[in-house]
Amino acid sequence: MSPVLLALALNANAATLYVNGTPVDGLRNFEFTNVSVEVDENGDVFIIAPQYNVSLGDQAEAKNKKKRKNKDVTTPPAPSGDGEVPANRWWLISEDNDTSGHVVDVTVNGTVITTFKSGGKQLIMDVGPYLNMGENTLDFVSRGDKPGGGALFLYLGTGSVDAGRISQDEPKIKFKRNASSGAADGESMKLVVE
């Protein structure tokens, strides 16, 4: 998107600019390359740039949590890992026990890689392309509405593929939500890949 069009889009209705789901209204004098740009019905501009990590200061983060508006990630972004973690080794798998109202964004090292919604099909995702050797940060951000039903689990761990079936070892990361979980909360976890 050209700088002129982006400026017009942002100034027309005081729209919010998001980079990888994070509001960055104060961003100035920066050029993005090889990104996708979407404008929603409210005029908000979403830049999808998995190769860029976006972080905010503590004060800005607290302020923006109140107005954060994430888009569902339905298509996995381009790989953002260091390329040293093999594919088909690390898996993110869901177990949804008749839940409702849960929407969870899964972020690996600053890149939102998928959005899981209650009642959808089972999530089975190779996350190796998004991991780095050594320490990784995983964030699970719930932003649903009136969670209900049974328990929802997201498991991340090693596994293998045999005749088209994935067998997961004991998960290294277990994220759980149920009817008593907050509609909008999250959890950050560390994962070391050796």
PADO-459379 format. One record per residue (C-alpha): residue in one letter; x, y, z. Coordinates in steps of 0.1 Angstrom, whole numbers, plus 5000, padded with zeros to 4 digits. Example, Ala and Ser with C-alpha at 12.3 -4.5 7.8 and 13.67 -1.06 7.14 Angstrom:
a512349555078 s513749895071 
//
This chain:
m500050005000 s501450344991 p502250585019 v499750835005 l496850575005 l497850465040 a497850825052 l494450885037 a492950565052 l494250655086 n493151025086 a489650975071 n487850855102 a490550835129 a490950465121 t493350255141 l496450105126 y497249745136 v500449555128 n500049175135 g496949255156 t498749515178 p497549875177 v500350105166 d498750445162 g501950625172 l504050455145 r505750715124 n508350725096 f508450345090 e508250155057 f506949795056 t507949565028 n506349235017 v503249265038 s499449225033 v497149515041 e493449485049 v490949755057 d487849655077 e484349785076 n485250045103 g488150175083 d490750015106 v493949925088 f495449575095 i499049515083 i499849145083 a503649125085 p504748805102 q508348885095 y508049195119 n507949165157 v505849435173 s506249515210 l505049805231 g506149955264 d504349855296 q502350175297 a501250165261 e500349795264 a498049865294 k496350145275 n495949945243 k494649625260 k491349815266 k490849885229 r492649595213 k490749455183 n492349145168 k491348985135 d491048615134 v494048445118 t492548175096 t495448125072 p498848055087 p501348335082 a504648285065 p507148105087 s508948335112 g511248095130 d514948065126 g514647775102 e516547535124 v513547365139 p512447075117 a508947065103 n506546785113 r508046765148 w506247025169 w502447025169 l499647245182 i496547035188 s493147125201 e490746925222 d487247085223 n484746925247 d481547095235 t482647445244 s481147765232 g482148125232 h485948075233 v488248255208 v491948205214 d494748375195 v498048175196 t501248375193 v504748235189 n507548475194 g505448775186 t503648635155 v499948535157 i499948195140 t496348095144 t493048175160 f491047885175 k487247915180 s484947695200 g482847455180 g485147465150 k487047175135 q489947035154 l493147225152 i496247025141 m499047265132 d502747215125 v504447495145 g508047405138 p508347675111 y507447945138 l509847825165 n513547905172 m516147685186 g516547775223 e513847975242 n510548065226 t507648275240 l504048145235 d501048365242 f497548235244 v495048535243 s491448465250 r489048715235 g485748525234 d482248615246 k480448425274 p482548105276 g480447795282 g480247415279 g483047175288 a486747225287 l488947345259 f492547235257 l495347355234 y498447125235 l501847195221 g504546935220 t506546705199 g505046425178 s505446215148 v503546145116 d502845785107 a500645685077 g498946025078 r498146015115 i499846245141 s500946095174 q501746355200 d504146285229 e503346425263 p502646795256 k505247045268 i502547325269 k498947275280 f496547565278 k493047515293 r489847715293 n486347635305 a483047805314 s484547975344 s487548115325 g487548485318 a486248585284 a489248805278 d492448695294 g495648525285 e498648335295 s502348355284 m504548055285 k508247975277 l509247675256 v512847565251 v513547375218 e516747185218 
//
